[in-house]
Amino acid sequence: MMDNLSVYAKKVVSWDELLPLRHQLRREGRTVVWTNGCFDLFHAGHLRSLQAARSLGDVLVVGLDSDDSVRQLKGPGRPILPAADRAELLSGLACVDYVVLFAELTPEISLARLQPDIHCKGEDYGGSGKPIPEAEVVQRYGGRVVFLPLVAGISTTELIRRIQSLG
């Protein structure tokens, strides 16, 4: 049986490792799915979203926001868990094939580099008028955006609020 560090080392990749893998997967005709996020205080909503994303293709790549980008997106005190811990948690999931860190506030640059067949977003973006800055990038290279169902009442922000209300 493979130990957890071996799995972590194989799934958490750099861009220099990921891009040649993407080219190989394209040659093999495999469908690559991308989703991204902070994944701070991992919860059931995260798991269900990742499983739904993985069901759309052959390979799931998860873009993980860097600690600095999480701070900029979510505010002071975030992330709760550092990127290395968040990456290790994601890499332990059967539905996740690769985890790659990115530092930008939105994933346009990452999507332009990887060019996954499918880019997944939470359904809160679908039809809500919430801007999807990366949609144009995905359309330009011929990919498509798919909206994933959210689990009502479950979010890291809500978990933090509930924990704070206890003390």
C-alpha positions in Angstrom: 0.0 0.0 0.0 1.3 3.5 -0.9 1.8 5.8 2.0 0.1 9.2 2.1 3.3 11.2 1.4 3.8 9.2 -1.8 0.3 10.1 -3.0 0.9 13.7 -2.0 4.1 13.8 -4.0 2.5 12.4 -7.1 -0.6 14.5 -7.1 0.6 18.0 -6.0 2.5 19.2 -9.1 4.2 22.3 -10.3 3.2 24.0 -13.6 6.4 22.6 -15.1 5.2 19.1 -14.3 1.5 19.7 -15.1 1.8 21.2 -18.6 3.6 18.2 -20.2 1.0 15.9 -18.5 -1.7 18.0 -20.1 -0.1 17.6 -23.6 0.1 13.8 -23.0 -3.6 13.7 -21.9 -4.6 15.7 -25.0 -2.8 13.2 -27.3 -4.6 10.4 -25.5 -8.0 12.1 -26.1 -8.7 12.3 -22.3 -11.1 15.0 -21.0 -9.4 17.3 -18.5 -11.6 19.1 -16.0 -10.4 22.1 -13.9 -11.9 23.6 -10.8 -10.3 25.9 -8.4 -10.7 27.5 -5.0 -9.3 28.2 -1.5 -10.5 24.9 0.0 -9.9 26.3 3.5 -11.5 24.3 6.3 -12.5 21.4 3.9 -16.1 20.4 4.2 -18.8 18.2 2.6 -19.7 20.9 0.1 -16.2 20.9 -1.2 -16.1 17.1 -1.5 -19.4 17.0 -3.4 -18.3 19.7 -5.7 -15.0 18.0 -6.5 -16.8 14.7 -7.0 -19.2 16.3 -9.4 -16.4 18.0 -11.3 -14.5 14.7 -11.6 -17.6 13.0 -13.0 -17.5 15.3 -16.0 -14.2 13.9 -17.4 -11.2 11.6 -17.1 -8.8 13.8 -15.1 -9.6 16.4 -12.5 -7.0 19.2 -11.9 -7.6 21.4 -8.9 -6.2 24.9 -8.9 -5.5 25.9 -5.3 -5.3 29.5 -4.3 -2.0 30.5 -2.7 -2.0 31.8 0.9 -1.5 35.3 -0.3 -4.4 35.2 -2.8 -6.7 33.7 -0.1 -5.8 36.6 2.1 -6.6 39.1 -0.7 -9.9 37.3 -1.5 -11.2 36.4 2.0 -9.5 39.0 4.2 -7.2 39.0 7.2 -7.1 35.8 9.2 -7.5 33.6 6.2 -6.5 31.1 5.2 -7.1 29.1 8.3 -4.9 26.3 6.9 -1.7 27.0 4.9 -1.5 26.0 1.3 0.7 23.0 2.0 -2.0 21.5 4.3 -4.8 22.4 1.9 -2.9 20.7 -0.9 -2.3 17.6 1.1 -6.0 17.3 2.0 -7.0 17.6 -1.6 -4.3 15.2 -2.8 -5.8 12.5 -0.5 -9.1 12.5 -2.3 -9.7 9.7 -4.9 -11.6 12.2 -7.1 -8.6 14.5 -7.4 -5.9 13.7 -9.9 -3.6 16.7 -9.6 -3.4 19.8 -7.5 -1.5 22.9 -8.6 -1.0 26.1 -6.7 -1.8 29.5 -8.4 -1.2 33.0 -7.0 -3.6 35.1 -9.1 -7.0 36.3 -7.8 -8.8 34.7 -10.7 -7.8 31.7 -12.8 -7.6 33.2 -16.3 -3.8 32.8 -16.6 -4.0 29.2 -15.3 -6.8 28.3 -17.6 -5.0 29.9 -20.6 -1.9 27.8 -19.8 -3.6 24.5 -19.1 -6.6 24.8 -21.5 -8.8 22.2 -19.8 -11.7 20.9 -21.7 -14.1 21.8 -18.9 -13.9 24.6 -16.3 -16.2 24.1 -13.3 -17.7 26.9 -11.3 -20.2 26.9 -8.5 -23.9 27.3 -9.6 -23.9 30.6 -7.7 -22.3 32.0 -10.9 -24.7 30.4 -13.3 -27.4 32.9 -14.4 -26.9 35.1 -11.3 -25.2 37.9 -13.1 -22.1 37.3 -10.9 -19.2 37.9 -13.3 -17.1 35.0 -14.5 -13.9 36.8 -15.6 -12.4 33.6 -17.0 -15.3 32.6 -19.2 -13.9 34.5 -22.2 -10.5 32.7 -21.9 -12.2 29.3 -21.8 -14.4 30.1 -24.8 -11.4 31.4 -26.7 -9.5 28.1 -26.6 -12.7 26.0 -27.2 -13.4 24.8 -23.7 -16.7 25.0 -21.8 -17.8 26.3 -18.4 -20.0 23.9 -16.3 -21.8 25.0 -13.2 -21.7 22.7 -10.2 -24.5 22.4 -7.5 -23.7 24.0 -4.2 -24.7 22.5 -0.8 -27.0 25.0 0.9 -25.8 26.3 4.3 -22.3 24.9 4.0 -19.3 27.2 3.4 -16.0 27.9 5.1 -17.2 31.4 5.9 -20.4 29.9 7.5 -18.3 27.4 9.4 -16.0 30.1 10.8 -19.1 32.2 11.8 -20.5 29.2 13.7 -17.2 28.4 15.4 -16.9 32.1 16.5 -20.4 32.1 17.8 -19.5 29.3 20.2 -16.8 31.3 22.0 
